[in-house]
């Protein structure tokens, strides 16, 4: 079919999985069963779409031949013209289905996700903005019917966050939120500003796929674990026992601290959960770098130095710079109504990947 890549490798892979699923011991590894079953279903949909595309293409050729044939009866030619538009739409639908199915899957899409929000430039105002982002994501998660589990937080003097880390559990949570990684910039008049001047500050968001012990094996010898007293701005909520846990992964020098719980064991388990997620993210990025150069135009590359979005409070506008989309509904956005933008980011990413499939030799 014109301007459509060869699907024979997908047909071959479908047959390979068919053979694997027919082996007597196939169902002994349930994780492998789930992974291959999902891949098998996706490939089956691709092949069905390809068959439908071929059939519609054949009908289009026949209809155009009737229309162009001067000897065709007018009634038949008119009927062919009436059906032509519908067939062309079916052809394009099947074509898009095939291209979408050919996009390599992100194995982490089905996972829960760990979010880390850190105050950036802007002092106390950055900490307040980090807290606003945390509430925004909490409201979004709540409206989705998902769950949030706090994993650690460090409050600022003004009631914001220097850092807050939490786990989002829900169907395809990572797929929905992975494009939130990056620098979020805010423009507004701080409450402490007496002259009405607009200040600019920022917070960084990191989105990590939740890792399980089977994904990342950590050698206890590689960990430096220390216990200390939790610190904070004051108040009854401060943990006054020596239960705060700090874990440093020596090979990568990644350090995670958790002081949410009064139990050392609970804090240690939460810190390990964050550490595994960071190591999984690092592992995935290294693997991607082995096989393909990073795409500069890729939506949601996860580069935390990249300014991805601006929240302009005086103009009630939020702008995502990666896709050039502005929404003039900032209060609703900050109340968790971020779904439309997340869908737009996913669509832009899908279009980028489809262009790469159609033109794999293009410069990146």
C-alpha positions in Angstrom: 0.0 0.0 0.0 1.3 3.5 -0.9 3.3 5.3 1.9 2.9 2.5 4.3 5.8 0.4 5.7 6.2 -3.3 5.2 4.4 -5.2 7.9 6.0 -8.6 7.2 8.2 -8.3 10.4 5.0 -7.9 12.4 3.5 -11.0 10.7 6.7 -13.0 11.5 6.6 -11.8 15.2 2.9 -12.8 15.4 3.7 -16.3 14.2 6.7 -16.5 16.7 4.4 -15.7 19.6 1.8 -18.2 18.3 4.5 -20.9 18.5 5.6 -19.8 22.0 2.0 -19.9 23.3 1.6 -23.4 22.0 4.5 -24.7 24.1 3.4 -26.9 27.1 5.3 -24.8 29.7 4.2 -21.4 28.4 1.8 -20.6 31.2 4.4 -21.3 34.0 5.7 -17.7 33.9 2.7 -15.5 34.4 4.6 -12.2 33.8 5.8 -13.5 30.5 2.3 -14.8 29.7 0.8 -11.3 30.4 3.4 -9.5 28.3 3.3 -11.8 25.3 -0.5 -12.0 25.4 -0.8 -8.2 25.2 1.7 -8.1 22.3 -0.1 -10.9 20.5 -3.4 -9.0 20.8 -1.9 -5.8 19.5 -0.3 -7.6 16.5 -3.5 -9.4 15.7 -5.3 -6.0 15.6 -2.6 -4.7 13.3 -2.9 -7.6 10.9 -6.7 -7.3 10.9 -6.4 -3.6 10.0 -4.0 -4.5 7.2 -6.4 -7.0 5.8 -9.2 -4.4 6.0 -7.0 -1.8 4.3 -6.3 -4.2 1.5 -9.9 -5.0 1.0 -11.0 -1.3 1.0 -8.1 -0.5 -1.4 -9.4 -3.1 -3.8 -12.9 -1.7 -3.6 -11.6 1.8 -4.3 -9.8 0.6 -7.4 -13.0 -1.1 -8.6 -15.2 2.0 -7.9 -12.7 4.4 -9.6 -12.6 2.1 -12.7 -16.4 2.2 -12.9 -16.4 6.0 -12.6 -13.7 6.4 -15.3 -15.2 3.9 -17.7 -17.1 5.7 -20.4 -19.2 2.6 -21.1 -20.4 2.3 -17.5 -24.1 2.9 -17.0 -24.8 6.2 -15.3 -26.7 4.7 -12.4 -23.7 2.4 -11.6 -21.3 5.3 -12.0 -23.4 7.6 -9.7 -23.6 4.9 -7.1 -19.8 4.4 -7.2 -19.3 8.2 -6.8 -21.6 8.2 -3.7 -19.7 5.4 -2.1 -16.2 6.7 -3.0 -15.9 9.2 -0.1 -16.9 6.6 2.5 -14.4 4.2 1.2 -11.6 6.8 1.2 -12.5 7.6 4.9 -12.4 3.8 5.7 -9.0 3.6 4.0 -7.5 6.4 6.0 -9.0 5.1 9.2 -7.4 1.6 8.6 -4.1 3.2 7.6 -4.0 5.2 10.9 -4.8 2.1 12.9 -1.9 0.3 11.3 0.6 3.1 11.9 -0.5 3.5 15.5 -0.2 -0.2 16.0 3.3 -0.1 14.6 4.5 2.3 17.2 6.9 0.5 19.6 5.2 0.1 22.9 6.5 1.8 26.1 6.8 -1.2 28.5 6.2 1.2 31.4 2.9 2.6 30.2 0.9 0.2 32.3 2.8 0.9 35.5 1.9 3.1 38.5 4.1 6.2 38.7 6.3 8.0 41.2 6.2 11.8 41.0 8.8 14.1 42.5 8.2 17.8 42.7 11.0 20.1 43.7 11.0 23.9 44.2 13.4 25.6 41.7 14.4 29.2 41.3 12.3 31.7 43.1 12.8 31.1 46.8 9.7 30.7 49.0 7.4 31.5 46.1 8.9 28.4 44.2 8.0 26.3 47.3 4.5 27.6 47.3 4.2 26.8 43.6 5.5 23.3 44.2 2.7 22.8 46.7 0.2 24.2 44.1 1.4 21.6 41.6 1.1 18.8 44.2 -2.5 19.8 44.9 -3.2 20.0 41.1 -2.0 16.4 40.6 -3.9 15.3 43.7 -7.1 16.7 42.4 -6.5 15.1 39.0 -5.8 11.7 40.6 -8.9 12.1 42.8 -11.1 12.8 39.8 -9.7 9.8 38.0 -10.6 7.5 40.9 -6.9 6.7 41.4 -4.9 6.6 44.6 -2.0 8.6 46.0 0.5 7.4 48.6 2.9 10.0 50.1 6.5 8.8 49.9 8.3 11.8 51.4 8.2 15.6 51.8 10.3 18.5 52.9 8.2 21.6 53.8 9.4 25.2 53.3 9.1 27.9 56.0 6.1 29.5 54.2 4.1 26.2 54.1 5.1 25.1 50.6 7.4 22.3 49.6 11.1 22.2 49.1 10.4 18.7 47.8 7.4 16.3 47.7 7.4 12.7 46.4 4.4 10.5 46.0 3.1 7.4 44.3 0.1 7.5 41.9 -1.7 4.2 41.5 -4.2 3.8 38.7 -4.8 2.2 35.3 -2.0 3.4 32.9 -1.0 6.1 35.4 2.5 6.4 34.0 1.2 6.6 30.4 -1.1 9.5 31.4 1.5 11.5 33.4 4.9 10.7 31.8 4.9 13.9 29.8 4.8 16.1 32.9 8.6 15.7 33.4 10.4 19.0 33.1 10.5 22.5 34.4 7.2 24.2 35.2 7.4 28.0 35.3 4.9 30.3 37.1 4.3 34.0 36.6 2.2 35.7 39.3 2.2 38.3 42.1 3.3 36.6 45.3 1.3 37.2 48.5 4.4 38.9 50.0 4.8 41.3 47.2 3.7 44.8 48.3 4.3 46.7 45.0 2.2 44.4 42.8 5.1 43.2 40.7 4.8 39.9 38.8 7.5 37.4 39.8 8.7 34.4 37.9 9.7 31.2 39.7 9.8 27.5 38.8 9.5 23.9 40.0 10.8 20.7 38.5 8.7 17.6 38.1 10.1 14.1 37.6 7.8 11.3 36.5 9.2 7.8 37.2 7.6 4.4 36.4 7.1 2.4 39.6 9.7 -0.3 39.9 9.2 -3.7 41.5 11.9 -5.8 43.1 11.9 -8.2 40.1 12.7 -5.2 37.8 15.6 -3.8 39.8 17.8 -6.0 41.9 19.7 -4.0 44.5 22.7 -5.5 46.2 22.6 -4.5 50.0 26.3 -4.0 49.8 25.7 -1.1 47.4 23.6 0.8 49.9 24.7 3.3 52.5 21.8 3.6 55.0 21.7 6.1 57.8 19.0 7.1 60.3 18.5 10.5 61.8 15.9 12.7 63.4 13.3 14.2 61.1 13.5 18.0 60.6 10.9 20.5 59.5 9.5 24.0 60.0 7.8 23.0 63.3 4.4 22.0 64.5 2.9 18.8 65.9 3.3 17.0 62.6 7.1 16.9 62.8 8.4 13.5 63.5 10.5 13.8 66.6 11.9 10.2 66.7 15.1 9.0 65.1 13.2 7.3 62.3 14.1 9.4 59.2 16.0 7.2 56.8 18.5 8.2 54.1 19.7 5.7 51.5 22.5 6.3 49.1 23.0 4.0 46.2 26.8 4.0 46.0 27.3 2.9 42.3 25.1 5.8 41.1 25.4 8.2 44.1 21.6 8.5 44.1 20.3 9.6 47.5 16.7 9.2 48.8 15.4 10.4 52.1 12.1 9.5 53.7 10.8 10.8 57.1 7.0 10.5 56.7 6.5 7.6 59.0 7.4 7.1 62.7 8.7 3.6 61.8 12.2 3.2 60.5 11.2 0.1 58.6 8.3 1.9 56.8 10.5 4.8 55.9 13.2 2.5 54.6 10.7 0.6 52.4 9.3 3.9 51.0 12.8 5.1 50.3 13.7 1.9 48.5 10.5 2.2 46.4 11.6 5.6 45.2 15.2 4.4 44.7 14.1 1.5 42.5 11.9 3.8 40.4 14.8 6.1 39.8 17.1 3.3 38.9 14.5 1.8 36.5 14.1 5.2 34.8 17.9 5.4 34.4 18.1 1.9 33.0 15.3 2.6 30.5 17.0 5.8 29.3 20.4 4.0 28.9 18.7 1.3 26.9 17.0 3.8 24.6 20.3 5.6 24.1 21.9 2.4 22.9 19.5 1.9 20.0 18.4 5.4 18.9 19.6 9.0 19.1 17.4 11.2 21.3 14.8 13.0 19.2 15.1 16.7 19.8 11.5 17.2 18.8 10.2 14.4 21.0 7.3 15.4 23.2 8.0 14.7 26.8 11.6 13.7 26.6 11.8 13.9 30.4 14.7 16.3 30.3 14.4 18.1 33.6 16.3 21.1 32.4 13.7 21.7 29.7 11.0 24.4 30.4 7.9 22.6 29.3 5.1 24.8 30.6 4.2 28.3 31.9 1.4 29.1 34.3 0.5 32.8 33.8 -1.9 33.8 36.6 -2.5 37.5 35.7 -3.7 36.3 32.2 -5.3 33.1 33.5 -3.3 31.2 30.9 -1.4 28.0 30.9 0.9 27.3 27.9 2.7 24.1 27.0 5.7 25.1 25.0 6.4 21.7 23.4 3.2 21.7 21.4 2.4 25.4 21.4 -0.9 25.0 23.1 -2.4 27.7 25.4 -5.5 27.2 27.6 -7.3 30.2 29.1 -8.7 28.4 32.0 -5.9 28.4 34.6 -8.1 28.1 37.8 -9.8 25.0 36.4 -6.4 23.6 35.3 -4.9 24.1 38.8 -8.0 22.3 40.2 -6.9 19.2 38.4 -8.6 19.7 35.0 -5.5 18.8 33.1 -6.8 15.8 31.1 -7.3 17.7 27.8 -3.7 18.8 27.8 -2.4 15.4 28.6 -4.4 13.9 25.7 -3.0 16.6 23.4 0.6 15.7 24.5 -0.1 12.0 23.8 -1.5 12.8 20.4 1.5 15.0 19.5 3.9 12.2 20.6 1.9 9.6 18.5 2.1 11.9 15.4 5.9 12.3 15.9 6.4 8.6 16.1 4.2 7.9 13.0 6.3 10.4 11.0 9.4 8.5 12.1 7.8 5.2 10.9 7.0 6.7 7.5 10.4 8.4 7.2 12.9 6.5 9.3 15.9 8.1 7.5 14.9 11.7 8.3 17.3 13.7 10.4 16.5 13.8 14.1 
